[in-house]
Amino acid sequence: MKAIQVTEYLKGPEDLKVTTVPTPTPKPHEYLVAIHAAATNFFDLLQIRGKYQNQPPFPWISGSEFSGVVVQAPSSLPDGRIPKYKVGDKVFGGSQGAYATHIVSKEEGLKPVPKGWSFVDAAGIYVTGPTSYAGLVVRAGIKAGDWVLVHAAAGGVGLAAVQIAKAFGATVVATAGTQHKLDVARSFGADHAVNYRDADWAAQVKKLTPKGRGVDIVYDPVGMVAESMKCTAWNGRILVVGFAAGTIEKVAMNRVLLKNVSVVGLHWGAYTINEPEMMDVVWEGLYKLFDSGKYRGIGYTDKEYVGLDSVGPALKALGARDTWGKVVVTVPQDAQSKI
Ligand SMILES: NC(=O)c1ccc[n+]([C@@H]2O[C@H](COP(=O)([O-])OP(=O)(O)OC[C@H]3O[C@@H](n4cnc5c(N)ncnc54)[C@H](OP(=O)(O)O)[C@@H]3O)[C@@H](O)[C@H]2O)c1
């Protein structure tokens, strides 16, 4: 098969190369999936440079989110369970090695492509959808009528959060760093949009809320907790999702007390170990939103990235903060025949 295999740490995405490697053989309880689209993540950039928390032993295939078609399915699963997917089923998932024409996966790492969704859009759900759903619904207890501030609202988890918050009947204030990204956030349902590069952005957000009381929930994948407290309502919940700005904040605890706020963390990846039963609840909730049309794909559409050769340019654009939503690379069918 064709794949982007990493044999030593690289300077950057421009050094990624597509080569021919053996197609992986699934173990008896595993699936083989022909990849039709692979989504990029910022951590791919860290991983190829050797700077990520999870560094597989060399050689390894880059990429971790994909969608495609089952080409080999197990005949049985441990504990006598019947396999959920059969050959020809469209699936998406997450596991190491997505920048390739084929990938092996356990059933737990796969989900069915929502009805009517493209491979491009499906490739970008696996991380963003459940992160934002678990964050807003399970951790922050979102309810109709809440005012929700979504930071970096045009990013991957941000656009998921905007749609989920709207679906639960909230009023959404989106922040982003450019007018184009603010327009994108609005096109996915945000009611208000504020550029957080403005020095007075927190005052602008506060002014939008009823009687200037502030927002009930702050969804923060950037690292803006301290500033956000200036526009958080009494009893507000601040959801710590990530640190896209690159700095881990240290927040003065007296402000948490004075504002009567809860600061809650969310670590979606760790639910597999700590609370696996909640994962089904989250995915069930998400599929309801997909099926009702309240949540649509967030694939980046300003530019198309076609073929594994374009993974490097796609990652470069992502790293330059030039993109919105999920930057997805399509893996054309003719690449599949070159196994
Ligand atoms: N807690 C969890 O379980 C979990 C799960 C998934 C992801 N995350 C984390 O959530 C964060 C966002 O993930 P994502 O997939 O949405 O990423 P993304 O699509 O790359 O979006 C990140 C956004 O952050 C904003 N940003 C602000 N400062 C930035 C900076 N210095 N450099 C780059 N971007 C900056 C950018 O928007 P503007 O240009 O508009 O500022 C960008 O759109 C990441 O830190 C990720 O690790 C956490």
The ligand as an SDF file (V2000), in Angstrom:
LIG
                    3D

 48 52  0  0  0  0  0  0  0  0999 V2000
   -9.4700   17.9730   26.0010 N   0  0  0  0  0  0  0  0  0  0  0  0
   -9.6090   17.1090   25.0230 C   0  0  0  0  0  0  0  0  0  0  0  0
  -10.0300   15.9680   25.2280 O   0  0  0  0  0  0  0  0  0  0  0  0
   -9.2670   17.5690   23.6400 C   0  0  0  0  0  0  0  0  0  0  0  0
   -9.7010   16.8570   22.5160 C   0  0  0  0  0  0  0  0  0  0  0  0
   -9.4000   17.3720   21.2580 C   0  0  0  0  0  0  0  0  0  0  0  0
   -8.6480   18.5390   21.1380 C   0  0  0  0  0  0  0  0  0  0  0  0
   -8.2060   19.1680   22.2490 N   0  0  0  0  0  0  0  0  0  0  0  0
   -7.3910   20.3930   22.1720 C   0  0  0  0  0  0  0  0  0  0  0  0
   -8.1910   21.4600   21.7180 O   0  0  0  0  0  0  0  0  0  0  0  0
   -7.3850   22.4160   21.0600 C   0  0  0  0  0  0  0  0  0  0  0  0
   -8.0210   22.7690   19.7350 C   0  0  0  0  0  0  0  0  0  0  0  0
   -8.0850   21.6110   18.9180 O   0  0  0  0  0  0  0  0  0  0  0  0
   -8.6410   21.7140   17.4370 P   0  0  0  0  0  0  0  0  0  0  0  0
   -8.6240   20.3340   16.8830 O   0  0  0  0  0  0  0  0  0  0  0  0
   -9.9100   22.4760   17.4100 O   0  0  0  0  0  0  0  0  0  0  0  0
   -7.4930   22.5710   16.7500 O   0  0  0  0  0  0  0  0  0  0  0  0
   -7.5500   23.5100   15.4670 P   0  0  0  0  0  0  0  0  0  0  0  0
   -8.6030   23.0530   14.5420 O   0  0  0  0  0  0  0  0  0  0  0  0
   -6.1520   23.5960   14.9890 O   0  0  0  0  0  0  0  0  0  0  0  0
   -8.0280   24.9130   16.0460 O   0  0  0  0  0  0  0  0  0  0  0  0
   -7.2650   25.5940   16.9690 C   0  0  0  0  0  0  0  0  0  0  0  0
   -7.6980   27.0480   16.9490 C   0  0  0  0  0  0  0  0  0  0  0  0
   -7.0220   27.7120   18.0020 O   0  0  0  0  0  0  0  0  0  0  0  0
   -6.8830   29.0570   17.6620 C   0  0  0  0  0  0  0  0  0  0  0  0
   -5.5860   29.5300   18.1770 N   0  0  0  0  0  0  0  0  0  0  0  0
   -5.4390   30.4400   19.1460 C   0  0  0  0  0  0  0  0  0  0  0  0
   -4.1570   30.6670   19.3900 N   0  0  0  0  0  0  0  0  0  0  0  0
   -3.4520   29.8820   18.5490 C   0  0  0  0  0  0  0  0  0  0  0  0
   -2.0650   29.6990   18.3100 C   0  0  0  0  0  0  0  0  0  0  0  0
   -1.1320   30.3680   18.9990 N   0  0  0  0  0  0  0  0  0  0  0  0
   -1.7030   28.8190   17.3570 N   0  0  0  0  0  0  0  0  0  0  0  0
   -2.6240   28.1190   16.6720 C   0  0  0  0  0  0  0  0  0  0  0  0
   -3.9600   28.2680   16.8430 N   0  0  0  0  0  0  0  0  0  0  0  0
   -4.3650   29.1460   17.7820 C   0  0  0  0  0  0  0  0  0  0  0  0
   -6.9850   29.1710   16.1390 C   0  0  0  0  0  0  0  0  0  0  0  0
   -8.0700   30.0270   15.8220 O   0  0  0  0  0  0  0  0  0  0  0  0
   -7.8480   31.5870   15.5010 P   0  0  0  0  0  0  0  0  0  0  0  0
   -6.8770   31.6690   14.3590 O   0  0  0  0  0  0  0  0  0  0  0  0
   -9.2070   32.0440   15.1800 O   0  0  0  0  0  0  0  0  0  0  0  0
   -7.2990   32.1760   16.7660 O   0  0  0  0  0  0  0  0  0  0  0  0
   -7.3390   27.7630   15.6820 C   0  0  0  0  0  0  0  0  0  0  0  0
   -8.4500   27.7730   14.8170 O   0  0  0  0  0  0  0  0  0  0  0  0
   -5.9940   21.7810   20.9220 C   0  0  0  0  0  0  0  0  0  0  0  0
   -5.1710   22.3420   21.9190 O   0  0  0  0  0  0  0  0  0  0  0  0
   -6.2470   20.3140   21.1840 C   0  0  0  0  0  0  0  0  0  0  0  0
   -5.1310   19.6810   21.7430 O   0  0  0  0  0  0  0  0  0  0  0  0
   -8.5030   18.7190   23.4960 C   0  0  0  0  0  0  0  0  0  0  0  0
  1  2  1  0
  2  3  2  0
  2  4  1  0
  4  5  1  0
  4 48  2  0
  5  6  2  0
  6  7  1  0
  7  8  2  0
  8  9  1  0
  8 48  1  0
  9 10  1  0
  9 46  1  0
 10 11  1  0
 11 12  1  0
 11 44  1  0
 12 13  1  0
 13 14  1  0
 14 15  2  0
 14 16  1  0
 14 17  1  0
 17 18  1  0
 18 19  2  0
 18 20  1  0
 18 21  1  0
 21 22  1  0
 22 23  1  0
 23 24  1  0
 23 42  1  0
 24 25  1  0
 25 26  1  0
 25 36  1  0
 26 27  1  0
 26 35  1  0
 27 28  2  0
 28 29  1  0
 29 30  1  0
 29 35  2  0
 30 31  1  0
 30 32  2  0
 32 33  1  0
 33 34  2  0
 34 35  1  0
 36 37  1  0
 36 42  1  0
 37 38  1  0
 38 39  2  0
 38 40  1  0
 38 41  1  0
 42 43  1  0
 44 45  1  0
 44 46  1  0
 46 47  1  0
M  CHG  2   8   1  16  -1
M  END
$$$$
